[in-house]
Amino acid sequence: MNVLVYNGPGTTPGSVKHTVETLRDFLEPYYAVSTVSAKVLELEPWVGKTSALVFPGGADLPYVKECKPIIPKIKQFVYGGGIFIGFCAGGYFGTSKVEFAQGDPNMEVTGRRDLAFFPGIGRGPAFKGFQYNSEIGAKAAKLITCYGEEVYNYFNGGAVFVDADIKSNVEVLAHYAQQTDVLYADVNELNIKPAAVVLCKAGEGKILLTGTHPEFIPKILERSKDYELLKPTIALLKNTDEKRKAFVRFILTKTGLNCNNEFGNVRAPNLTPIFVASPRNYDNILHMKDLLLKNFNYLDSQENYVEGQDGTDKFRFYEGFSKSHDVASKILQEQEPEDVTKPIIFPTREEILPPSELIPNFDMHKYFQHLKPRNTLGSMLMYGEVVTSTSSLLNNNNGLLSSIPENSTIHIGTIQVLGRGRGGNIWVNPKGVAAATAVVNLPLVSPTSQQKISIVFVQYISMLAYCKAITSYGEGYSDLPVRIKWPNDLYALNPNYYYKNKMKILNTGFDHSLVPLVDIEPAYLKISGLLVNTHFINNKYTLLLGCGLNISSDGPTTSLNSWVDILNVERKEAGLPALSHIEPEILQAYYMNNLEELLSRFVDYGGKSILPEYYKYWLHSNQIVTLSSHGNIRTKICGITEDYGLLIAKELNFNSTNDYTGAIYHLQPDGNTFDIFRGLIAKKVL
């Protein structure tokens, strides 16, 4: 399930960063935490796939303006059982009325709020001194939790929730320990105290609202440009941070979210050096190094490295795996992934592969052992144990990308700390999610047919290559229930659906007609998505095919190896030997083998040579979809056009599932969608 963090007008970059980092600290791998805009919340069908919607700190008034069209949808989500979390400005946003800086003509904000989850007033700033876009009024606010512990939170302009102690459907999780500078009670009641953090109930849902910033992380605050101003505050927060973490876990759990039990182990580790290996063709290494000298703006040259600047990153290039590893690793310690200089280590001519102790989580020897001897794709491997993003590193640095020999390279990372998706969302890919970006070069025109190359098909080919790699991994693996959701997402059968319907899939080659078309949404879970970035270099297409495939991670959906375990139960009952778990090194090699063969066929013979196999793995043959942009007409999916890769949909007669009107539509996705069949652009062609 998703935890969505609003990132749009009203937010501050710092608040979004603290919010996302903290939620990932406590909620991964059970939830996928990502940022969304108001437009996504308005247009996409996120409600059924989301556990919590979060509004971070910033300014409440822009939230009101930007999110006005989606207030009914947010309330529907919460009343139906969803969770709403509002930190500081998000806390004000979730009240019935805001009274901010009353009497101050430069700052006053007073008005009703339509969400009205807290049945009362959010009044602030709770403590004097607040200034917009400043840390001058910031402090470490002392709280008394409902379980009697003293906790310090970062505070800068937040609310007190007026009369919260006597409100129905409201539980106060923490009070301010100090007297606030605004009235916290409008009724004469002895039991009322200044409420800082409240938990409300609305329908089947829960709402967590805070006046402080329990999500703010002292280590991130230390990197603030206002560090000197905040130094005493940060020191106090650091000294009491364990209690803050316990409080965050407590309040998140109170909403019903499932927090992980290994906080210290889920944080993304330091980046590691990237190793470049091409054991079958050392000339590739030499060629790449020569091109790097031409394509980079060099900043420094030392005895053991050369440093250069590219698009968004600085790089240091070393030679010699064992000789350079330790010194290259030192520059990465305790550094921000976005900002640190990235070390890339090339082999000497005497070296073949990095020693296994330097890359304990990926067996390069096994990868090259299973790569076909004549394969060019994947014959050069760029590997890092911990990387920012295999896709972004290449996409954002044209000098590096232009230096890679044609149709040679796959960049693999065991852990990605800045994984990216089609909507620009960022997340951490943990160990068990195989992250890889293949670099593919294609001509503009097929040398065989002289037809223009339609690169839209490459996304289909890439997902088809993964399906073939999985189902041909060995005897018995063809039963794994993986299928393609158009155009380029990989889905697996939901284990809960499998058990609920008492299914058996052994020796079926997983016949997905076992699942009715109307059940596609609950029956399948996403285990992979593809991000394609296109460049034009040397009069050819250079395509980056980035994919994160859930091989063995336990959350937040399912994984290939979870299905190997499920299938092995059926195999044991049938007296068949158990299947081994899928290994990422072997699977990535098989992917490159299939990708090279499919791309070669596509360049020579076009999309028509690929589509029959693609249809075997996709979910949508004969699926009925409604075209909202054309008066909600009902159509049936009948295939994909061979020229531009558009969906073909035939209009159905009223109340029929098999009789057609004769009208045909070609469909394409309208941007990035959670559900690709919501938001289609339809063009009538007949």
Buried (B, 14 or more C-beta within 10 A) or exposed (E): BBBBBBBBBBBBEBBBBBBBBBBBBBBBBBBBBBBBBBEBBBBBBBBEBBBBBBBBBBBBBBBBEBBEEBBEBBBBBBEEEBBBBBBBBBBBBBBBBBBBBEEEEEBEBEEEBEBBBBBBBBBBBBBEBBBEEEBEBBBBBBBBBBEEEEBBBBBBBBBBBBBBBEBEEBBBBBBBBBEBBBEBBEEEEEEBBBBBBBBBBBEEBBBBBBBBBBBBBBEBBBEBEEEEBBEEBBEBBBEBBEBBBBBBBBBBEBBEBBBBEEBEEBEBEBBBBBBBBBBBBBEBBBBBBEBBEEBBEEEEEEEEBBBBBBEEBBBBBBBBBEBBBEBBBEBBEEEEBEEBBBBBBBBEEEBBBBEEEBBEBBBBEBBBEBBBEEBBBBBBBBBBBBBBBBBBBBBBBBBBBBBBBBBBBBBBBBBBBBBBBBBEBBBBBBBBBBBBBBBBBBEEEBEEEEEEBBBBBBBBBBBBBBBBBBBEBEEBBBBBBBBBBBBBBBBBBBBEBBEEEEBEBBEBEBEBEBBEBEEBEEBBBBBBBBBBBEBEEEEBBBBBBBBBBBBBBBBBBBBBBBBBEBBBEBBEEEEBEEBBBBBBBBBBBBBBBBBBBBBEBBBEBBBEBBBEBBBBBBBBBEBBBBBEBBEEBBBBBBBBBBBEBBBBBBBBEEEEEEEBBEBBBBBBBBEBBBEBBBBBBBEEEE
